[in-house]
Amino acid sequence: MAASACSRASRNVGPLQGLRVIELQGIGPAPFCGMLLADLGAEVISIARNSSPADRSALISERGKLSIALNLKAPEGVDVVLKLCEQADVLIEGFRPGVTERLGIGPQACMARNPRLVYGRMTGWGQTGPLSKAAGHDINYISLSGALHAIGRAGERPVPPLNLVGDFGGGAMFLAFGVMSAVFEAKRSGIGQVIDASMVEGSAALMHMMYAMKAQGQWDDARGSNLLDGAAHFYDTYETADGKYISIGALEPEFYRQLVQLTGVDAAEFSTHMDRNHWPALRVKLAAVIKQKTRAEWCAIMEGTDVCFAPVLSMNEAPQHPHNQARGTFVQVAGVEQPAPAPRFSRSSPRVPKAASPAGSDTQAVLHSIGYSESQIQSLRERGALT
């Protein structure tokens, strides 16, 4: 792995310390992938198109990264990227297919400078195929994989699950997994490779269990009619007396029995646990019981039991929950409350990340670290390669 030469990044002692990543700054999944790697100790150098003195502390995806600003339409700016690749382990980008090739920093050009380089590409449709050149967003990619169709109430339209399933779960996480798999392989082979991460394919992989259940005749293609999509009365959310919500996931028989006991519903009436014909009626009755108490009252009764229960917390409430506070699930970085790095490591634990610095603020330090002299940096400025 490439040795870090920038002191700000070397303060992180996570398990990826020593890994140098070049990120061509974009939006959505690629920056999140860069954040995941930076959180765990990698030196991530984010290449912005324009420098900005603005406060970026609320840009959580940019935390812990070094930032340089280059004009990629200038030949000298392209040369800087290629020079960075010589000492990097990974480059990640999230543009449409062909964009980096037109800029002169596609896989062939970058890997010519460093045959061990892992070149991670993040797109919605993938690098090839009939739709590869078309625009799209998370909602479109998870539509094609079957994921969006499965999310929502019976008889109602599909509900977009924010952009968690495509951009972040099926996109950034698979890009990070692919990149680190290729880094591992390059240690053995001495050769890098290109990672083609598609949000369609990543979100399809996330649906593996539902496709398996469908193949076994245990999953109906009709939305809102299955065990895990809100059809079952024991796996859903319920409104409480104070207009808040709780979640229940009492799938197993022993957990279901405890649900019946703690809610006080009629045990005989609720004995038909897995009989789908009874689910609609039992849902109505369970909803009526739960509506009689506040969320806090149900927490006092069921939280911490084997009912498989949790209050449905807002983004304002989640950081204040005792469990999240005990584990440090959220951290304050430059006054911005945000999720802490995950997962946890027993030995090489990363530190709390630094807030995003202004775009381009690390340009000089990064260029010095790869061998540019002060006069060469000044020349790059004069030629418009630095922005």
N, C-alpha and C positions, 0 to 999 in steps of 0.2 A: 504494500500500500504506500501511497505517496506520503512523504513526511510533511507535517504541517510547518509552515514558516510564519504564520500570523499569530501573534500572541493572544489576541482576543478569542480566537476559536480554540486555542490549546488549553484554555481554562476548563473546558468540559472534559470530564473523566469517564464518560460513558463508554460502552463496549465498542463503539465504532470510532473511537479516537484513533487518528492516523489515516482515516479514509478521507480522501479529498474528492469532493463532488462539485462539478460545474453545473449550475442550473440556469438555463435560459429563461428569464423571468416571464411568466404568463399569468393566467388566472386559473382558479379551480384546482384540479387534482395534482398537476405537476408541482406547484408551490407547496401543497400539503405534503406530497411525497418528500420534497426537500426539507420541510419542517420535521417530519418523522426522523429523517436521517440526522439532521442537526441536533434534535432533541437527544439522540443517543450518542452524541459525541463526534459525529463526522464534521469536518470542515467543509461547509457548503458555501460556495462563492456564487452569489446570485447576480446575474448580469442583467442590469436594467437598461432600457433604451434611453431613459432620460434621468438625470439627477434631479433631486428635489430636496429643498431644505425643510420641507414640511415634517411635522411630528408624525411618525408612523407607528407609534407605540401600540396603537389598537390593531395593527395588522398582525394578528397572531401567527399567520402562516409564514411571516418573515422573521420570526424570532430566532435568535441564535445564529443567524447567517451573516456572512460578510457580504457587502454590497459594492459592486463596481458599476459604473455607467459607461457604456460604449455605444458609439454610432456604428451599427453593423452594416450600414450602407457604405461606409468608408473602408477601403481596402486595409488601411492600417488597423481599424477596429476588428476586422476579421482576423488579421494576423495575431492580434492579442488573444483572441479566443483559441486559435490554433496553438499558440505558445502555451496557454494555460492547459490545454489538453495533454501536452507533453509530460506534465507532472501531475496529472489527475488520474484517478481510478475510474471515475464515472462522469458521464454527462447526461443530463435529463432535459427533455424539451417536450412541450405540449402543443405544438403548432399543427396545422393541417399538413398532410403528406406533401412533401416536395418543397416546403417553405425553407427549411434550413439548407437544402441542396442549392436553392436559388441564391441564398445568402453566401454560399461558399463554405458553410460549416456543417454540411451533412455528414453522415457516418463515414463515407469513403475518405473525405478530406481530413476529418479529425483522427480516424484510426490509422491513416498514413503517417501521422505524427507520433502515434502511440498505439502499436498493435495490441497492447493489453487493455486498451480503453473499453469500458462497457458503456454502450450508447443506448440510453433508455428513452423510448418514444411513447408518449401518451396521447391517444386519440379516442374518439368515441366509437367510430365505426371500424377502426383498424387501418393499417397502411395500404391494404389492397381490398378489392371487392367493389361491387357496383356503386355502393354508397360512399366509398372512401373519400371522395373529393367534396361531398356535400356538407353544408353546415348542419349543426345539430347541438342539442344540449342534453343534459342528464335525462330529462323526461322522455326524450326520443330514443335514447340508447336502451333504457330499461323497458321501453315499450317493445323493442325488437327481441329482447331476451325472454319475454314472458313474465318478467318480474312485476311490471306495473299492472298487468291484467289481474294478477292475483291479490292485489292490495285494495281493499275497500269493502263496503257493506253489500250484502245481497240485494240485488235489484237496483243498485246505485252505480254511478260511474266510478272508475278507478280513482284512487286518491294518491296524488304525488307525495312520496315519503321524504319531503324536503329534497335535497340533492345528495342524500346519504348513500343511496344504493349504487348510483352510477358514478358520480364524480369521486367519491371518497372510498366507499367500500369496494365497489367493482373496478375502480380506476386507480387511485393513488396507492391503495394497499397492495394491489396486484403489481403495480409498477415497482414499488419498494421490494416486494418479494422476488420479482423477476431480476431486478438489478442485483440484489445481494446474492441470489443464486448464481448469477453470472460472474460476480466477483469471486465467489468461492471456486467456481469452475476454472476461472482464469489463473488462480494460484496453482492449479494442477497442470493446465495446458499451456500457460504462458500466452494465451490468445484471448482477446476480448470478443464481444459479439454484440449484435443489435437486439434489443428487447422491444417487441411490438406488443404493447399493452393496449387492449381495446376494452372500452367500458361495456360494450355489448357482451363480450366474452367473459369479462370479470363478473358482471351481474348475473349472467347465465350460470356461472360456477357457484355463485352464492345461492342459487335456486336448486342446488343438487339434491337436497333432501326432498323437496316438493316433487321434483321430477322422478325421484326414486319411489315415493309414495304413489304417484300417478301410475307408474309402471306396474305397481303391485295392486292396483285397483283401490287404493286407500285415499286418493285425492281426486276430488271432482273439479273439473275445469271451470265450473260455475263459481264465480267470486262469492265469498262470504258464506260458504256452505261446508267448510272443513274444520278440522280440529284446531288449527293454529291461525285461522284468519278471522276469528271473531264469531264464528257460528256456535261454538260450544259455550254454554253458560258459565263454565268453570275456567275459561281462558279468555278473559275480556276485561274491559274497563267499566266501572260503574260510577254513577253520580251519587254524591253524598248529600246530606241535608243542607250543607252550607254551600252547595253549588260547586264543590271541588270534586276530584275524581280519585279513585283507587284502582289498582290493577290486581287481578287474581289470575294465577296460573296453576291451579290445583289439578294437574294432569293425572298423577299417579293415584291409585285407589286410597292409599293411606293418607295422602295429602287432602284428597277430596273428602274423606271422612272427617278430617279435622275442620275443613271448611264448613261442612254441614253442622258440626257441633258448635263451632264458635259463632256462626251466624244465627243459630237457633231455628233454622228452617226445619220443616217436618222431615225426619229421617226416612220414613217410609216413602213419602212422596218423592224425595230426592235420591232414592236408591238406584234409579235407572241412570247410572253414571254415563255410560257410553252408548246409550240408545238415542240415536240422532233424532228420532221421531218426537222425543220428549224435550229436546233442547229448547225450542222456542217458548214453550209454556213455562219451563223452569227458569228461563232467563227473566221473564216478566215477574215471576214471584220473587226471585233472588234480588232483582232490581228494586222491588218495592221494599224489601227488608233493609237493604243497604241504604236506601234513601231516608230511613228513619233516624240515622245517626250521622254526626259530622265526620269529616275525614280524620280529625284528631281522635275522636272516640274510637273509630275503627283501627287506627294505628295503635291505640292503647290495648285493644283486644287482640289484634292479629300480627302486628309487626314483630318480627323475630321468631315467629312460630313456623311450623312446616306447612302452613297453608299455601306458601309461595305467594306472598303478599308484598306490595309496596305502594306507598302513596304516589300519585302522579304529580311530580313536582315541576314547577315552572323553572325557567332559566334563572330567575331571581332567587328561587327557593333552593335549588339543588346544591349550591356551594355551602348553604347553611345547615344541611342535614348532618346530624352527629356522625353517621357512618363516613360520609365524605370528608368531614373535618378530621376525623380520627386517622384516616388514611392519606390525607393531603391530596385528595382527588383534584382539587382546584388550587391554583396558586395566584398570588398577586405579582404581576410583573409591570413595573413602572405605573402602578396604580390601576392596571387593567386586570380584572378577574378573568381567569381563563383555565382551561383544562391543563393539568400537569402532564409532563411527559409520561408515556406509557409504552410498554409494560414495565414492571419492576424487575430489578436485578439484585441478586443477593450480594454481589461483590462490586461490580463495576457500575455503580449507580450514577446516572447523569445528574448534574446540578440543575438548579432552577435556571431556565434559559434567560438570556438577555433579550430585552425588547428590541424590536427592529430599529435599526439606525436609519438616518436619512439615506435615500437612494444615492449611491455613488460615494458614500463617505469613506469607504475602505479602498477606493481605487488606487491611491498612491501606495499604500502598504502592500496590497496584493501584487501590484506591478513590481515593486521592489523585491518581493519574495520570489519572483520568477526570473529575476535577473535584469530588469530594466533599470538603467541609471536615471538620475534626476534629469539630465539633459535629454535623454530619450523620451521620458515622460512629458517634458515640456514640448518636445517636438510633436508628440501625439496630440497634445492640446491644440497646438497651432494648426495642425492639419485637420482638426475637427473630428478626430477619432474618439476623443473623450467628451462626454456630454455632461 
